[in-house]
C-alpha cells in the first residue's frame, strides 16, 4: 500500500506540474536510479557493451547506460500524462509514416501482430494507433504490485488499449486476431535455453521468445514491426514497416527459428540505431561483463 500510495502521488504531481519541469526531474531521478540500483546499472552497462561493440570506450558505454535511465524516466512521465493529454496534442508531437503498411496488413483479415522490443515509447505508439481508429491489444507481464498493476491497466484502457496479461492471455490473443485486431508483443526477454529458440543477436547466440512466430504460423496473422522514439525536441518520430515477408517451408521447428531470427534482425537494427532508448534492465547475454 505504501508503494501504491507513492505511485499515486507521483502520478498526480506529474500530471499537474509543467512538462519541462517533469522532464528535468526525470533526468535527476534517472541519475539517482543509475547510481543507487547497482544490479540494473550493471545489467544495462553489460547490454551496452554488446550493442556498442568492442570499439566503444568504457566512458561511452557508461554514458549510454546513464542516458537509458534518464530516457526511461522521461517515458514514465509521458505515460503518466497520456491519460490527461488530448490525442490531438500527441498527434501534433508525432512525426510518423508507414500507416499504409499497417492498412495492408489488416487487409488480409487475420489480425496483425505488432512485434517490438523495449525500445522507444510503446505507450504513446499505442495511443497513436488507437486514435487512428485501430483496435489495439497489448500483451504485458503483470507488475509485482497489484495496485500499480490495476492502475496501469486502467491508464491504458483510458488510452484505448486493451491490456492482455501474459500469464493467461493466449485465448484472448486468438480471439483478438480472429476479430482482425492488432496485438502488440514485446519480445526482447532473456530466457533459459529450454524456454525459447536460439538466435543470433549482436553476434552472439542467445535464446529468444517464439510467441510471435508461432502465432503467425498458426493463424496467418501478419507480423508488423516499427518504432516510435523520442527526438531532441521531445517530440516522437516513428515508422511502421511493411508486413514481414515469410514463406513457410513446412518444417515447423525450422520455420519458427527462421521467422524468429528475422524478427530479431529487425530489433537488432533498431537497437543499434537508438541504443539510448532501449530499456532493457535485465541481462540479455549469458556471458556478462563483471563491472560495477
N, C-alpha and C positions, 0 to 999 in steps of 0.2 A: 504493500500500500504506500510506503514511503517513496519508493522508486516511481510508482504511478503518479503520486501527487506531485513529485518534482517534474515529471514529464509534462503534466498538465500545465503547471506554472510556466515552464519554459515555452510551451506551445502558445500560451496566452501572450506572453511577452513578445515572442517572435512575430505574432500576428498583429501586434499593435504598435510596435516600435518601428521607426523608419528603416527601410530596407538596407540602406547604406550602412547604418549603424549595426544592423543584424549581421551583415557580411563581415564587417570589421571585427565584431565579437566572435564570429565563427572562426576567423583566422587565428585569433588568440587562443580560443578553445582547442582548435586543431593542433597548435603548437604544444599546448599543455597535455593533450592526449598522447601526442607523439613522445613527449618527454616522460610521462608517468605510466604509460602502458607498455612495458618492455616486451611482452610477448607479441603484441600487434606490431610494434616497431620492428622487431627482428624479422617477423614474417614478411612485412612489406619490403624491407631492405633486401631480403633474400630474393623475393619475387622480382624486384627491380634489377638485381644483378643479372638475372636471366633475360629480362626484357631488353635492357640497355646493352648487354653484351660485354665481353672482356675488355673492349676499348674504353669503356666508361671508367672514370676515376671514382674512388670511394666518395669523394665530396659530391660528385654528380649524382651518384646513386642515392646517397642520403638526402641530398637536396630534393630529388624527385620524390622520394618517400615522404618527406615532410609536406610537399605540395599535395600529395594524395590525401593526407589527413585534413589539410585546410579545405580542399575542394569537397571532401565528403561532408564536412560540417556545413559548407555552403549548400550542398544538396539537401541536407536536413532542413535548412532554412526554407528552401524552395518548397519542400514537401509540406512543411507546417503552414505555409502561406497559400498553398494551392487551392484550399477549400474556400478561402475568402477572396480570391482573385478572380475577376471576371475572365472567362475563357478568351474573350476578345483581346484582353490585355496581354494574355500569354501569347496569342497569335501574333500580336504586334512585335513581340520579342523573339519570335521564331522565324528562322530562315530555313525552310525545308524544301526538299524536292524529291521526286520519285513517287508521288501519290499514284500515278498511273500504274506503277508496278504492283502496288497493293490491289488496285482495282482488277488488274489482270489476274492476280492470284485468286481473288474471290469469284471470278467468272467460271472457274472450274466447278464450283458448287460443293466442295467437300471440306470447307473450312481452311483456315490459314494458321500455321504455326509461326509466331513471331519469335525467332530464336536470337538470343543475345547473351551478353556476359554482364558482369557487374561494372559496366562502363558507361560514363555519361549520366544523364538524368532520365531514368526509366519511368519515373512517376510523371514528369512533365510530358514525356512521349505518350504515355497512356492518356493523359488529359487531352493532348492534341488529337489523338486518334478518336477519342470519344466525342470531342467537339465537332469533328468532321462527320459524325454520324456512324462510325464503325462500331459494331458491338464488340467490346473488349473484355476478355477474361485474362487473369494473370495467376499462374501457379506460383505459390510462395510458401517458404518454410514458415511455420508458426514461430513467433517470438517467444522467448523464455518467460516473460512477464505477461500473464493472462490479460491484465487490464490494458497494457500497452498494445497487446495484440488486437484486442477488440477495437481500440482506438484507431489503429492502422487500417483495419477492415472498414470501419465507418468512414474514415477520411477518403479512402479510395472509392468507396461506393458513392460518396458525395460527388466525386470527380467523374463518375460514370464507368468505373472499373469494377468488375465483379471478381473478387478475390477467391481463388480456389486453394484451400490448404493442401500442401504437398502430401501430407500424411494419409489422406483418404479421399483424394480428389480425382482418381482415374476415371470413374464413371461420369463425373461431371465434365471432364475434359472431352470424353467421347460424345456426350450429349451436345456440348457446345459446337464441336466440329460437325456433327450431323445437322445442326441448325445453320451451318455455313458462317460461323462466327470466328473471330480471331482469338487465339490462345497464346499468351506470352509465356515463354520459358527462358529462364536464366540458367545457363548450363555449366559455367565455369566453377565447378565444385570439386575439390580434391577428394578422390575416392581410393579405397584399397583395391589391389589388383583383382579381387574376386567380385567387385561390385559393378564395374563398368567395362569399357573397351579400351585397349591400349592404342594410343595415338601419338603422333609426334607433335610437340608443342615447343616452339622456340629451340628446336634442335635436340630435344631430349624426350624420351618416351615417358609418358605418364598415363594414368587411367582417367577416362572421361565418361560422363553420363551418356547413355544411349537413348534416353527417352524420346527426343525429337525424331531421331532416325527411325526408331521402332514405330512410333505413332504415324509418321509419314508413310512408311511402307505398308502398314496395316490398313490405313484409312484412305490413302490417296490425297491427304491434305497437303497443300503446298507449303514449303518452308521459305519464309521471307526473312532476310536479315537487314541490318542497317544500324544507324547510330543517331544519337542526339547528344551533343556535347556543348559545354559552356565555352564561349569565346572571351576575349579580353575585355569586352564591354558588358559582360554578364548577360548577354543575350544567348540564344540557343541556335546552333547550326546543326542540321541533320540531313540525312539522306536515306530513303528507302530503296534497297537494292531489288533488282528483278528476282522473281522466284528462282530458287536454286534448281538447276537442271540436273537430273539424275535418271539414268536408265537402269532399272534393276536387272541383275543377271539371273535371278532365280535361286542363287545360293544365299540363303537368309543371313547367315553369320557374316559372310563376305560383304553383302550389301550394307548391313548395319555398320560394319567397320569402315567401308569406303565413304558412306554418306556422313558418318560421324567425323571422319577426318576432313571431309570437305567443309563441314560446319566449322571445325576448329581452325582451318586455314583462314577463313574469313575473320574469325575473332582474333586470331594472331595478328593479322594485318591491322585491324582497328586498334588493338592494344599497343602495337608498335607506333602507330600514328599519334595516339593520345594516352601515353603512359601515366601522365599526371591525373588522369580521370578514370583509372582502373582501380576500383575499390575492393581489392582482394586482401583481406586481413588474415587469411589463413595461408599456409604454405602450399603452393601448387606443386612444387617439385620435391621428390623424396630426398635427394642429396642436397641438403641445405648448407648454406654458409653459416658458420658459427660466429656471429657478430652480435654485439650488444647495441 
